[in-house]
Amino acid sequence: MLLALSLRDFVIVDELNLSFQSGFTVLTGETGAGKSITLDALGLLLGDKADYGQIRQGAKDAQLSALFDLNDAPAALTLLREQSLLHEDETELSIRRVIDAKGRSRSFINHQVATLAQLKQVGELLIDIHGQNAHHALNSESAQRDLLDAFAQEQDTVNRVREAYHAWQQALRDWNQAQTQSETLAIERERLQWQFDELSGLALLPNEWATLSQSHDTLAHAADLLQAAETVGESLDGESGVQSRVYHCRQILQQLIGVAPQFHESIGLLDAVEAELAEVSANMRDTAARVEMDETLLAQQAARLQEIMNMARKYRVEPADLPAKLTEIETGLNELAAAADLAALCERVAARENQYMTVAQQLSAKRHQAAQRLAAETTEHMQHLAMAGARFHIALLSASPSVHGLEQVQYQVAANKGSVLRPLSKVASGGELARISLALQMVTSQYNAVPTLIFDEVDSGIGGAIADVVGHALRSLGRNRQVLAVTHLPQVAVCGEQHWQVRKGDEQGRTVSHIQVLQGADRVAEIARMLGGETITETTREHAAELLALAQQA
């Protein structure tokens, strides 16, 4: 449930802080006073695109925030906790959004930075807004289909149908391409086969380039290595070599150790040097023993390296990448072979079609069940909206398989008793469309877990006794949900359990909008204004008071 809404420097609102109640709340005011500003703000907090034009003139940014109680929104609780946006012991959610003069915005969920996608995802679980033009959308086939699928709660099946259809069409495209491009595919397959045979003929061993390069470098510098090992070895081990001199130095110090104990440290260091030199000397002997002077092997390795380098240059890759190139060509060859296999492609088309038909038929069955239920319940509500004897029907007309399934969804209505059912767009007047839309919304909201419903002038196009029925219907809906309605009809306004008035005025040369909670005489005055316009007589006031009294008794 929505608990609070705060706005600052938004459109013509300087600063506004609203506290919401459960039940049915009505929002009224003169045209242009800013009744829809509250709904626009909620839309932004729930992920709508921001516009710098929504910042109050002269302000650097607009700030909006809302507070929700999630005790009656278990799906939202689960989602927020899964995303670590709400602690296990918390049941309140705060959403905040700041829009700057360049149209950029920052969003926060419980003081953590959030994306617009996250706002939308959470918002869909908290508030359902029915715009004043919602009934016009009923003439759209897509809107009729989407409403039926939402009522059926089969969005998962709808998604599976769409995915299966795309998979089927892709298989068809692959098959058609293989048929029309068989000659091109054959040429490409021949080219790849030749490349595969050529690279395979090179018979590269695992890590051959690195191993061969190292071995070749060793052979190519064998003489230098041998000479270096012998020279260093002689310098260390010869009669006047370094090791002999170190040994001689040690002997001199050793003879004087009795009179100069401080020589102990130096002797230790000389011992360490002698040990290191002995290790270097052993390494030189080992290197000399392992160096081979094999000119034949060197020539063979040079030829192999050149062969690999030539192949790498031809395929424009590094020598070490030739095995990966061979794998790439083999993969392409296999794909072309599969693409050229018309029989296999045809089988895949049939399999994808069967998968689509299976899930599409499941969706059709669910739609038929939901259509009967939705039509019956909507018809029942229409009887209470001054459409006695009218019938509402949802026809599922056979259609070619598509991304939307196997049928066309068409809403039909018989506006009068005994009338023939005809498409909604060809029968209903503006007022009838508004009432049918409201009936549909009342039905679908019963199956919708969203705790807050907002109606933005959905009662446009109706009046009189019908408006009275609509008002009581919205009040009835408010017994189980939090309902907010923006209305211009006094018959609807009197049914509200809470009444807010929007008014605008001039403050220091600026137009500013305010919202006031109405009670008692103030509410009577507002209803009287809605009934009689600018001139309010005592008779109008009495009528307004009577309407309020009757509404509260119902």
VODRENMAR-873938 format. One record per residue (C-alpha): chain; z, x, y; residue number from 1; residue in three letters. Coordinates in pm, whole numbers. Each point is the difference from the previous one (the first is absolute). Last residue first. Layout:
 chaine     c3     c1     c2 num residu
      A      Z      X      Y NUM    ala
...
END
This chain:
 chaine     c3     c1     c2 num residu
      A     70  -2479    314 554    ala
      A    299    -45    233 553    gln
      A    -74    320    195 552    gln
      A   -358   -112     61 551    ala
      A    110   -341    126 550    leu
      A    240    153    251 549    ala
      A   -259    247    124 548    leu
      A   -263   -271     44 547    leu
      A    252   -220    186 546    glu
      A     93    283    236 545    ala
      A   -368     61     76 544    ala
      A    -62   -372     62 543    his
      A    299    -14    232 542    glu
      A   -129    305    186 541    arg
      A   -344   -156     33 540    thr
      A    153   -321    135 539    thr
      A    197    204    252 538    glu
      A   -327    140    120 537    thr
      A   -149    347    -51 536    ile
      A   -316     81    195 535    thr
      A   -132    341   -111 534    glu
      A   -103   -111   -348 533    gly
      A    138   -323   -144 532    gly
      A     75     58   -368 531    leu
      A     22    379     -8 530    met
      A    203     -7    320 529    arg
      A    232   -262   -150 528    ala
      A     47    219   -307 527    ile
      A     94    287    232 526    glu
      A    243   -215    200 525    ala
      A    169   -129   -318 524    val
      A     43    358   -113 523    arg
      A    163     98    327 522    asp
      A    227   -307    -15 521    ala
      A    151    101   -332 520    gly
      A   -116    334   -134 519    gln
      A   -285    239     70 518    leu
      A     -6    370    -88 517    val
      A   -195    181    271 516    gln
      A   -296    236    -34 515    ile
      A   -127    201    296 514    his
      A   -342    116    119 513    ser
      A    -53    219    306 512    val
      A   -280     -2    256 511    thr
      A     60    281    248 510    arg
      A     36    -10    381 509    gly
      A    371     74     -5 508    gln
      A     57   -262   -269 507    glu
      A   -250   -281    -33 506    asp
      A     40   -258   -273 505    gly
      A    -74    -80   -361 504    lys
      A    150   -250   -236 503    arg
      A     53    -16   -374 502    val
      A    240   -264   -128 501    gln
      A    190     31   -325 500    trp
      A    125   -290   -211 499    his
      A    218     21   -309 498    gln
      A     26   -266   -270 497    glu
      A   -356    -93     87 496    gly
      A   -114   -356    -55 495    cys
      A    -19    -75    373 494    val
      A   -271    265     39 493    ala
      A   -235   -164   -249 492    val
      A    -12   -335    180 491    gln
      A     -8    188    333 490    pro
      A   -331    167    -97 489    leu
      A    -90    336    155 488    his
      A    124    203   -295 487    thr
      A     98    352   -110 486    val
      A    177    -53   -329 485    ala
      A    268    219   -163 484    leu
      A    116    -75   -354 483    val
      A    278    177   -194 482    gln
      A    -32   -141   -346 481    arg
      A    162   -253   -233 480    asn
      A    105   -270    244 479    arg
      A   -267    118    244 478    gly
      A   -274   -168   -205 477    leu
      A    163   -334     74 476    ser
      A     -8     81    372 475    arg
      A   -368     89    -34 474    leu
      A    -70   -334   -170 473    ala
      A    204   -185    264 472    his
      A   -212    154    275 471    gly
      A   -324    -74   -184 470    val
      A     98   -366    -43 469    val
      A     75    -32    371 468    asp
      A   -331    168     82 467    ala
      A   -176   -261   -212 466    ile
      A    172   -279    191 465    ala
      A   -144    120    328 464    gly
      A   -196    325     -3 463    gly
      A   -243    221   -188 462    ile
      A   -258    260     98 461    gly
      A    245    289     22 460    ser
      A    286    -29   -250 459    asp
      A    -61    353   -132 458    val
      A    127    114    340 457    glu
      A    125    336   -136 456    asp
      A    194    -73   -318 455    phe
      A    243    268   -118 454    ile
      A    151      7   -349 453    leu
      A    294    228    -89 452    thr
      A    138     54   -353 451    pro
      A   -326    115   -171 450    val
      A     36    -97   -368 449    ala
      A   -310   -220     11 448    asn
      A    -19   -285   -248 447    tyr
      A    139   -257    241 446    gln
      A   -207    158    278 445    ser
      A   -316    -98   -187 444    thr
      A     75   -371     26 443    val
      A    105      0    364 442    met
      A   -296    217     92 441    gln
      A   -239   -235   -178 440    leu
      A    145   -303    178 439    ala
      A    -24    185    333 438    leu
      A   -364     84    -64 437    ser
      A    -72   -361    -98 436    ile
      A    166   -117    323 435    arg
      A   -194    246    216 434    ala
      A   -325    -82   -177 433    leu
      A     62   -370     59 432    glu
      A     49     60    370 431    gly
      A   -319    204     26 430    gly
      A   -199   -252   -202 429    ser
      A    -37     28   -376 428    ala
      A   -318    -90   -183 427    val
      A   -264    271     -6 426    lys
      A    226    309     -4 425    ser
      A    225   -156   -266 424    leu
      A   -282    -41   -248 423    pro
      A    -33   -364   -114 422    arg
      A    206   -228   -220 421    leu
      A   -120   -358     16 420    val
      A    205   -245    201 419    ser
      A    210   -267   -173 418    gly
      A    306     62    213 417    lys
      A    -89    206    301 416    asn
      A    -37    372     75 415    ala
      A   -152     82   -339 414    ala
      A     31    375     -6 413    val
      A   -159    300   -168 412    gln
      A     97    367     -4 411    tyr
      A   -266    214   -166 410    gln
      A     63    307   -213 409    val
      A   -319    151   -138 408    gln
      A     29    107   -362 407    glu
      A    -46    288   -240 406    leu
      A    210    267    164 405    gly
      A     43    147    349 404    his
      A   -195    323    -63 403    val
      A   -282   -219   -118 402    ser
      A   -126   -186   -304 401    pro
      A   -245   -272    104 400    ser
      A    168   -321     99 399    ala
      A    151   -306   -166 398    ser
      A    185   -219    248 397    leu
      A    381     -7      1 396    leu
      A     81   -313    198 395    ala
      A    335    -30    177 394    ile
      A     94   -357     86 393    his
      A    192   -171    278 392    phe
      A     21   -377     13 391    arg
      A     69   -233    290 390    ala
      A    167   -337    -65 389    gly
      A    252     49    277 388    ala
      A   -105    276    239 387    met
      A    271    -47    262 386    ala
      A    169    330    -94 385    leu
      A    223   -143   -273 384    his
      A   -292    -80   -230 383    gln
      A   -133    350     69 382    met
      A    308    147   -170 381    his
      A    -87   -174   -328 380    glu
      A   -362    111     21 379    thr
      A    117    359     49 378    thr
      A    217    -25   -311 377    glu
      A   -285   -135   -213 376    ala
      A   -257    245    132 375    ala
      A    225    304    -46 374    leu
      A     90    -98   -357 373    arg
      A   -355    -75   -108 372    gln
      A   -133    315    166 371    ala
      A    274    215   -157 370    ala
      A    -98   -103   -354 369    gln
      A   -371     42     68 368    his
      A     63    335    171 367    arg
      A    197    135   -295 366    lys
      A   -283    -93   -239 365    ala
      A   -258    157    229 364    ser
      A    206    320     26 363    leu
      A     11     30   -379 362    gln
      A   -375    -63     -8 361    gln
      A    -48    286    249 360    ala
      A    217    229   -218 359    val
      A   -212    -57   -309 358    thr
      A   -333    -15    185 357    met
      A     67    337    164 356    tyr
      A     91    172   -327 355    gln
      A   -306   -151   -169 354    asn
      A   -222    122    283 353    glu
      A    148    350    -23 352    arg
      A    -70      7   -376 351    ala
      A   -356   -128     43 350    ala
      A    -73    259    270 349    val
      A    152    271   -221 348    arg
      A   -223   -102   -290 347    glu
      A   -304     24    227 346    cys
      A    108    346    109 345    leu
      A     39    109   -363 344    ala
      A   -348   -129    -84 343    ala
      A   -150    154    311 342    leu
      A    131    348    -83 341    asp
      A   -144    181    301 340    ala
      A    325    -20    191 339    ala
      A    192    138   -299 338    ala
      A   -236    295    -30 337    ala
      A     18     49    373 336    leu
      A    379      8    -17 335    glu
      A     -7    249   -287 334    asn
      A   -237    230    189 333    leu
      A    214    -19    310 332    gly
      A    306    100   -202 331    thr
      A   -189    289   -162 330    glu
      A   -118    121    340 329    ile
      A    356     -2    135 328    glu
      A    132    180   -308 327    thr
      A   -266    273     43 326    leu
      A     94     34    366 325    lys
      A    367     41    -99 324    ala
      A    -99    282   -240 323    pro
      A   -206    164    281 322    leu
      A    291      7    246 321    asp
      A    103    363    -69 320    ala
      A   -349    113    100 319    pro
      A     36   -174    339 318    glu
      A   -241   -288     49 317    val
      A   -352    -41    134 316    arg
      A   -161    -99   -331 315    tyr
      A   -252    283     14 314    lys
      A    253    241    147 313    arg
      A    241    -75   -285 312    ala
      A   -276     62   -256 311    met
      A    -93    333    163 310    asn
      A    365    103     11 309    met
      A     47    -77   -371 308    ile
      A   -304    208    -98 307    glu
      A    107    283    231 306    gln
      A    344      7   -160 305    leu
      A   -157     11   -346 304    arg
      A   -228    290     99 303    ala
      A    290    193    149 302    ala
      A    202    -59   -318 301    gln
      A   -277    136   -220 300    gln
      A    -49    303    223 299    ala
      A    371     80    -10 298    leu
      A      6    -43   -377 297    leu
      A   -279    256    -32 296    thr
      A    161    241    248 295    glu
      A    326      9   -197 294    asp
      A    243    249    164 293    met
      A    321   -163   -112 292    glu
      A    334     30    183 291    val
      A    292    -79   -230 290    arg
      A    131    353    -64 289    ala
      A    -29    100    364 288    ala
      A    195   -309    104 287    thr
      A    278     74   -253 286    asp
      A     28    362    118 285    arg
      A     18   -115    364 284    met
      A    269   -258    -86 283    asn
      A    206    266   -177 282    ala
      A    -14    218    313 281    ser
      A    109   -289    218 280    val
      A    295    -63   -234 279    glu
      A     99    368      5 278    ala
      A    -16     -4    379 277    leu
      A    237   -296     11 276    glu
      A    248    179   -233 275    ala
      A    -17    319    207 274    glu
      A     63   -195    318 273    val
      A    307   -163   -155 272    ala
      A    135    335   -118 271    asp
      A    -60    141    350 270    leu
      A    204   -285    148 269    leu
      A    285     67   -238 268    gly
      A    -11    374     87 267    ile
      A     18    -92    368 266    ser
      A    309   -215    -56 265    glu
      A    180    270   -202 264    his
      A    -80    266    264 263    phe
      A    310   -113    197 262    gln
      A    206    179   -264 261    pro
      A    -90    333    164 260    ala
      A    192    287   -160 259    val
      A    -26   -123   -359 258    gly
      A   -337   -165     53 257    ile
      A   -158    332     96 256    leu
      A   -191     66   -323 255    gln
      A   -110   -365    -14 254    gln
      A   -156     25    344 253    leu
      A   -235    278   -108 252    ile
      A    -82   -172   -329 251    gln
      A    -91   -323    180 250    arg
      A   -239    180    229 249    cys
      A   -176    160   -299 248    his
      A    -36   -340   -171 247    tyr
      A   -156   -147    315 246    val
      A   -237    294     13 245    arg
      A   -104    -47   -364 244    ser
      A    -55   -372     53 243    gln
      A   -218     62    305 242    val
      A   -235    232   -178 241    gly
      A      5    381      7 240    ser
      A    -44     34   -373 239    glu
      A   -187   -331    -12 238    gly
      A    160   -337    -80 237    asp
      A    -12   -186    333 236    leu
      A   -304    144    168 235    ser
      A   -175     23   -339 234    glu
      A     63   -369    -64 233    gly
      A   -125    -94    344 232    val
      A   -321    189    -54 231    thr
      A    -48   -127   -357 230    glu
      A     57   -365     94 229    ala
      A   -228     24    306 228    ala
      A   -277    164   -202 227    gln
      A     21   -267   -270 226    leu
      A     -4   -283    253 225    leu
      A   -292    146    191 224    asp
      A   -197     47   -320 223    ala
      A     77   -354   -120 222    ala
      A    -98   -164    331 221    his
      A   -287   -212   -135 220    ala
      A    190    -65   -323 219    leu
      A    304   -142    181 218    thr
      A   -211   -207    237 217    asp
      A   -195   -138   -295 216    his
      A    318   -102   -182 215    ser
      A    135   -183    307 214    gln
      A   -327   -180     64 213    ser
      A    -29    -98   -366 212    leu
      A    346   -156     -8 211    thr
      A    -50   -193    326 210    ala
      A   -348   -124    -94 209    trp
      A     92    -86   -359 208    glu
      A    286   -236     85 207    asn
      A    -90   -210   -308 206    pro
      A   -328    130   -149 205    leu
      A   -334    -82    156 204    leu
      A   -279    -75   -244 203    ala
      A   -285     50    252 202    leu
      A   -196   -237   -221 201    gly
      A    234   -283    104 200    ser
      A   -106     57    360 199    leu
      A   -368    -26    -85 198    glu
      A     44   -293   -238 197    asp
      A    204   -193    258 196    phe
      A   -253     71    273 195    gln
      A   -287   -122   -221 194    trp
      A    200   -312    -92 193    gln
      A     74    -65    366 192    leu
      A   -368      8     88 191    arg
      A    -98   -219   -297 190    glu
      A    267   -258     96 189    arg
      A   -130     -5    356 188    glu
      A   -353    -60   -121 187    ile
      A    118   -275   -240 186    ala
      A    206   -164    272 185    leu
      A   -302    -13    230 184    thr
      A   -210   -159   -277 183    glu
      A    273   -255    -87 182    ser
      A     51    -95    363 181    gln
      A    -74   -373    -14 180    thr
      A    173    -68   -331 179    gln
      A    294    235     57 178    ala
      A     49   -145    347 177    gln
      A      3   -352   -139 176    asn
      A    264     94   -257 175    trp
      A    218    178    255 174    asp
      A    -30   -294    240 173    arg
      A     99   -244   -273 172    leu
      A    304    210    -91 171    ala
      A     97      4    368 170    gln
      A    -35   -379     14 169    gln
      A    233    -43   -299 168    trp
      A    261    237    145 167    ala
      A    -14   -184    335 166    his
      A     46   -334   -177 165    tyr
      A    294    131   -204 164    ala
      A    173    128    315 163    glu
      A    -46   -332    181 162    arg
      A    118   -201   -300 161    val
      A    303    228    -42 160    arg
      A     92    -47    367 159    asn
      A    -19   -380    -32 158    val
      A    215     21   -316 157    thr
      A    266    194    192 156    asp
      A    -21   -244    288 155    gln
      A     76   -290   -236 154    glu
      A    281   -171    187 153    gln
      A   -180   -335    -43 152    ala
      A     84    -86    363 151    phe
      A   -137    337    112 150    ala
      A   -315    -60   -205 149    asp
      A    -46   -346    156 148    leu
      A     52    136    352 147    leu
      A   -246    286    -60 146    asp
      A   -267   -239   -129 145    arg
      A     30   -235    295 144    gln
      A     -4    291    246 143    ala
      A   -308    148   -170 142    ser
      A   -181   -335     14 141    glu
      A     66    -28    371 140    ser
      A     54   -353    135 139    asn
      A    375     48    -52 138    leu
      A    -15    270    267 137    ala
      A      2   -273    264 136    his
      A    344   -110   -123 135    his
      A    144    344     72 134    ala
      A   -101    -16    364 133    asn
      A    355    -48    130 132    gln
      A    119    293   -210 131    gly
      A    218    -29   -309 130    his
      A    235    300    -16 129    ile
      A    175     85   -330 128    asp
      A    300    226     49 127    ile
      A    211    222   -228 126    leu
      A   -195    115   -306 125    leu
      A   -327     48    187 124    glu
      A    194    197    260 123    gly
      A    111    263   -251 122    val
      A   -355     92   -103 121    gln
      A   -129    -36    354 120    lys
      A    269    229    140 119    leu
      A    -62    253   -278 118    gln
      A   -373      2     74 117    ala
      A     79     45    369 116    leu
      A    181    321    -94 115    thr
      A    374     62     25 114    ala
      A    233    248    171 113    val
      A    361    -64   -108 112    gln
      A    243   -184    229 111    his
      A     35   -291   -246 110    asn
      A   -378    -35      1 109    ile
      A   -159    176    297 108    phe
      A   -343    -19    161 107    ser
      A   -165    216    262 106    arg
      A   -295   -119    205 105    ser
      A   -299    135    182 104    arg
      A   -179   -233    241 103    gly
      A    -25    260    272 102    lys
      A    272   -170    210 101    ala
      A    254     34   -280 100    asp
      A     97   -244   -277  99    ile
      A    346     25   -161  98    val
      A     83   -185   -322  97    arg
      A    332    -81   -165  96    arg
      A     86   -170   -329  95    ile
      A    360    -53   -108  94    ser
      A     90   -122   -347  93    leu
      A    332   -140   -114  92    glu
      A    119    -25   -362  91    thr
      A    160    342    -49  90    glu
      A    212    105   -303  89    asp
      A   -291    156   -191  88    glu
      A   -121    194    303  87    his
      A   -326   -100    167  86    leu
      A   -311    202     86  85    leu
      A     10    202   -322  84    ser
      A   -349   -129    -95  83    gln
      A    137   -172   -312  82    glu
      A    283   -141    211  81    arg
      A   -246   -148    247  80    leu
      A   -210   -162   -275  79    leu
      A    299   -147   -186  78    thr
      A    154   -151    313  77    leu
      A   -338   -140    106  76    ala
      A    -42   -172   -338  75    ala
      A    356   -135     20  74    pro
      A    -61   -179    334  73    ala
      A    283   -254     42  72    asp
      A    269    267     46  71    asn
      A   -239    198    217  70    leu
      A    147    -75    344  69    asp
      A   -252    120    257  68    phe
      A     23    180    336  67    leu
      A   -295     41    235  66    ala
      A   -108    260    255  65    ser
      A   -263     36    270  64    leu
      A    -45    266    268  63    gln
      A   -290     10    246  62    ala
      A    -93    319    179  61    asp
      A    -40    166    340  60    lys
      A     53   -321    197  59    ala
      A   -199    -89    314  58    gly
      A   -175   -299   -153  57    gln
      A    177   -118   -314  56    arg
      A   -142    170   -309  55    ile
      A   -218   -226   -215  54    gln
      A   -316    144    158  53    gly
      A     78    326   -185  52    tyr
      A   -107   -178   -318  51    asp
      A    177     20   -337  50    ala
      A   -150    -98   -335  49    lys
      A    216   -242   -200  48    asp
      A    259    150   -238  47    gly
      A    293   -241    -29  46    leu
      A    164    108    324  45    leu
      A   -332    -60    174  44    leu
      A    -22   -352   -142  43    gly
      A    358    -69    105  42    leu
      A    -92     96    355  41    ala
      A   -308   -224     -5  40    asp
      A    217   -286   -127  39    leu
      A    247     42    285  38    thr
      A   -284     22    251  37    ile
      A   -144   -327   -129  36    ser
      A    213   -216    229  35    lys
      A    -93    208    304  34    gly
      A     15   -242    293  33    ala
      A   -377    -44     -7  32    gly
      A     18   -368    -88  31    thr
      A    346   -136     79  30    glu
      A    284     54   -241  29    gly
      A    118    -71   -353  28    thr
      A    151    189   -294  27    leu
      A    144   -203   -286  26    val
      A    258    121   -254  25    thr
      A     39   -151   -348  24    phe
      A    272    131   -232  23    gly
      A    174    337     18  22    ser
      A     86    148    337  21    gln
      A   -164    269    211  20    phe
      A    151    221    270  19    ser
      A   -238    100    278  18    leu
      A     15    294    243  17    asn
      A   -266     22    271  16    leu
      A    -75    262    264  15    glu
      A   -283     12    253  14    asp
      A   -233   -233   -190  13    val
      A   -345    -37    157  12    ile
      A   -184    204   -269  11    val
      A    291    193   -164  10    phe
      A    224    202    229   9    asp
      A    298    -40   -234   8    arg
      A     23   -231   -299   7    leu
      A    290    -71   -237   6    ser
      A    -10   -230   -303   5    leu
      A    300   -104   -207   4    ala
      A    103   -151   -332   3    leu
      A   -327    -62   -186   2    leu
      A     80   -118   -352   1    met
END
